């Protein structure tokens, strides 16, 4: 089984870097990883991040709010393209079902009867005071919670959360298979000249005909806006191929030669 459950801790908090738009400046103190392949649970300090390339190679990532947080924070510190990996963010389907976000602690307490022992800001304080082992223990505890929630959802196709208005509610989930990496879908769409439906980080869905691929972005004709737009790979949360084909200017020019 190639699933790898992961979680990260940061060196800084949002207010220290000017807000969420500067997520790449948060830094990484620890990455916790559980590998199904060998049933191993390991914490990597920031100096050990190069080791993640072999750990994540051909893996399917499983995290919680990982598309919006862990991956964007971690990506600048890696020598490989983490966006090209298959990725299941447990938060995504839950948010879509509920219409709002809910914490890992809430879900685990309602579903598993156990929860987090601290919060991320505590881990930053511990790291700065030299309590590295405490940060590792906390990070790995979160990895185990994420793994156990994932296992429950895979087995039962639902999890629970506690809400103010309705009390404890059952949330249907489909975690048996991870979604393909959006970047790979986009590359395939361009190669085959097929329109693609994308879900951007803003929550908007758009149909796009990709005209050009760059290293961290792509240019496409947006059917919603009726014009060319630049999109960034790390802001595409989901991408689905359609059966609608299109041509670009270069294709027409080649056909005339």
Secondary structure, DSSP 4 states (H G I P E B T S, - for coil): --EEEEEEEESS-HHHHTSGGGGGGS-EEEEEEEETTTTEEEEEEGGGGGGHHHHHTT-EEEESSIIIIIHHHHHTT-SS-GGGSEEEEHHHHHHHHHSS---HHHHHHHHHS---SS-HHHHHHHHHTT-HHHHHHHHHHHHHHHHHHHHHHHHHSEEEEEETTTEEEEEE---SSPBPPHHHHHHHHHHHTEEEEEEETTS-EEEEEEEEE-SSEEEEEETTTTEEEEEEGGGEEEEEEEEEE---HHHHHHHH-
